[in-house]
Amino acid sequence: MAHKPYQKTKRRRLNLLPVAIFLFLTVAQIGLVVAATDADFEEILAPLTVIYDLIKYAATIVAGLVMLFAGVTYIASGSDPGKREKAKNMVMYVIVGLMVIWAAPFVVNLILG
């Protein structure tokens, strides 16, 4: 079956909509950044820092519990190499996740100067 021409144009319009929204939001964000002062940034960052710290410490507690579970899984695996590998992967993913969460502010400060 041949495609109808109006279906292709409709599909193109749908693909352009996300691009148009992205461009509009980018221009709006640049305009707001240019209009803002340092005091405005500090006022916005204060609650965000509190929320980030809460998430960071909650994720650290959850990571500790997952590490405990991974350790128990590794010990209880016996001679099953599948369970041992799963426990090792859990530990690796937890460590990488914690590194990302705790290093994020340093990376942002490094980028922003």
Secondary structure as UniProt FT lines:
FT   HELIX           5..35
FT   HELIX           38..76
FT   TURN            77..79
FT   HELIX           81..112
//
